[in-house]
Each structure stands twice: as structure tokens, then as C-alpha cells.
Amino acid sequence: MSKILILNGSQPYEFAPGKLNASFAERARAWLQEQGHEVRLTTVAEGYDVEAEVDNHIWADTVILQFPVNWMGAPWSFKKYMDEVYTAGMDGRLCAGDGRVVEAPKANYGMGGSLRGTTYMLSATFNAPRESFDNAAEPFFEGMSMDDLLRPVHLNAKFFGMAPLPSFGSFDVMKNPEIEADFARFDAHLARVFGATAEAAA
């Protein structure tokens, strides 16, 4: 079975204390442990040790990034975690520089990752409704997908050599929440993604 690191990157606010993302993170932890996976969970807003988090990334076969989308990206505290942990790991543990070499100083930027063979999964919550994505008629995202919007987070993972698993989104969580339905979809998503992984590894 796999070793899985879950990062709960929510930033508590008075109007959004982070309970939903904590519930998704805990739900993933419980389900994965029931399937026999070894799981570590870091709740970023509660504090973390940078060196321990670098080690957690090296240890993990898969990293799940669970976070609310704030102002079209990861919350500031989760971005701070990335800045600190990822920068510390640029000594070769997470990546060897930016991938370029003296012989070809203009080629292969971003391809120096040390975590090849590690996968990652984004699980994000949105105020935006599902219908605002993947629809060219919608004037704000203009046909963008959830993964298009979160491209910088995907590129961070790619910088370290990680490969993506299918993303999960929970939408319209502030104005029109469907939490129980989202939990059911999340459970099914985990079963599809990690059930297949476990069978393939057997």
C-alpha cells in the first residue's frame, strides 16, 4: 500500500473557519487508512516544521493538497508553506535547482525535480458554482477548467517532478452548499483514484 501525505491548506477566517476543508482532509485520512495506506496529515494553519515537511514529501508516494480557493489561488498561509518548504528542498531533496545545466542554460527550465515517481492530487473548495467552469459562455472564467485556474499549483508540483492524479472540486460551498453530496462524490473519487492505484500495485 501507499504512503500518502495530506496537506490541509485552509486559512481560517471568521466567515469561513475552515471546517469543510478539515472535514475533507480527515475524510481522506480515515478512508485511506481503512484501505491500508499509511497516512500523514499536516494542517498548515496549526504550524509546521519546515524540515519535517521536506522529509514528508520525500517519504510520500502521493501528496494530496486540500485547500479552499481564495482569490483565484491557494490561501496565503498555504502559499507561505510552499515558499518555505519548497525553497528548503531546492538543495536536491525536492529538486536540483531549476533543471537547467551549464551546457544548455536556456533549456529544460523546471525539469530538475527529485520526486519523480511521486503523484499528487488537488482537492479544492470554491465559492464559484460548478457551472462557471468549462463553459465559454460564462464571462468570468471564459471556458477555463478548475485545473486551468489552478495551473500555478500544478506547475509547483511539476517543478518537483510529481505527476498529477485527477483533481476533485467542491463548488458553490458558500451560497448553495451540497455538502453530503460532495462527501459522497469525494468518497467515490478516492475509490477511483486510489482503488485503481492499490490494484495496480498488487
N, C-alpha and C positions, 0 to 999 in steps of 0.2 A: 504494500500500500504506500501511498504518497505522503510526503511531508509538506504541509500546507501552512503558509503564513497568511493570516488575515490582518489587514490594516484597517481599522475603523478611523477614517479621517474626518469625521464630523467635527464642526466647531459649534459648541453650544451658544445659542442666543436666547434671550427671554422669549421671543416669539417662536423659536424653533430650538428646543433644548437638546435635540439630537437623539431622541428616543427611537425614532424609526430606524435610523442607520445602526444604532446599537442593537436593535432587535434583529435586523438583517445579519449583522456580524455574528451575534450569538446563535441565531438560527443556523447559519452556515457552520459554525463551530460544532454545534451539537449534532447536526446531520452528518457531517464528515467524520466525526469521531465514532458515531454509530456504525459507519461503514468500515471502520478500522483504520482510518487515516490518522496520522499524528499531526496535531494542530497546535500552532502558537497564535495568540491573538494580542495585538498591540492596539490600545486605544490612545491615539495620538494626543488628544486633549488632556489626558491624565499625566502626560510626561513620558519620557523615554530616554534610554541611554544610547547615544549615537553608535558607539562601538558594538553594543549588543544588537542593534538593529542591522548593522552591516553583516554581522555574523548570522542573523536570522535570514537575511536574503541569500547568503551563501548556502545555508542549511536547507532552504526550501526547494522543493520540486515545483511548487506553484505558489504564486502570490496573488491573493485576492485583495483588490483595492475597493473598499466600500466607502462612499462619501456622497454628500449632497452637492449638487452643482450650485455654486454661489457665483453670481456674476459671470456666468459662462465658463467657469473652470473650477478647479479644486479650491476648497476653503483656504484662507491664508495660513492657518496653523498646519494644514496638511502640506501646503507648498513649502512652509518652513522646514517641516520634517524632511521633505525631498531635498531641499537645498543642503541641509546639514548632513543627512545620511548619505546621499548620493555623492556629495563632494568628498566626504571622508573616504568613500570607497573607490575613488578615482586613482588610488595608488596601485591598482592592479587587482584588487579583490573583487570589485564590481566591474571595472573596466580599466584598460591600459591606455590612459589618455583618451583622445577623441578618435583614435583609429588610424590617423594618418602617420606616415613614416617619412623619413628624410628623403628617401629615394623617390617618393611620389607625394609631395607636400600638399597637392591640391585634390587628391583623390581619396575616396573612401571615408569621408568625414562621418563620424557617428557609428563606425563599424568596429570599434575596439572592445566591445562588450565581453566580459568574462563569464556571463551567466547563460551561455548557450546550453540548451537542453532544459532550461527553466521556462515554465509557462506562466502567464498571468491572466487574470480576469478582472474586468471593470464591472462594478455593480454600483449604479448611481441613482440617486433620487432627484426628481425635478419638480419644480412648481409648474413648468410648462406641460401642457397636455400632450399625450402621445401623437395626436393628430397634427401637431405643429411641426413634426419632423417628417422627412421623406415625402414632402408634398410641395411641388414647385409653385402651387397656387397660394401657399401661405407666405405672406410678405416678409416675415422676420427672418426665418431660417432659410427661406428660398430653396427648399428641396434638400437641405442638409440632413444627414442622419445624426443620431446620437453620437456615433463614433466619429463622424466628421467634426462635430463640435468639440469633442474631447481628444482631438488629434494630438495636442501637446502632451497629454498624459500617455498616449500610446507611444509617442516618439521618445519620451523619457525611458519607457520600458525597452524599446528597441535599441536605445543607446547602450544598454547593458546586455544586449544580446538575447533578451527574453522574447518568446513567441506568444501571440495572443490566442486566448480562448474566446468563445462567443461572449459578448457583453450582455449585461442584464440592466434593464431600466424600470424604475417605478415612477410613474408620471402623475402630474396634477395632484400632488400629495398635500398641498395646502388648501386648495379650494374645493376639490372634488375627490377626496381620497377614497380608494377602494382597497383598504389595507389587507383584508383577509384574502381577497382575490389576488393581490400582489404576492402575498406569502405563498399561496398555492402555486402561482407561476414560478416563483423563486425556487420552491422545492423541486418542481419539475425541471427547471433549468439546471439545478445542481445534479439531479439524477442523470440528465442527458450528458452533461459535460464530464462529470466525474465518474459516473457509472461506466461510460464508454472507456474512460482512461483506465479504470481498475480492471475491466475485462481485457483490455489490450495488453496490460502488464502481466496478466496471469499466465 
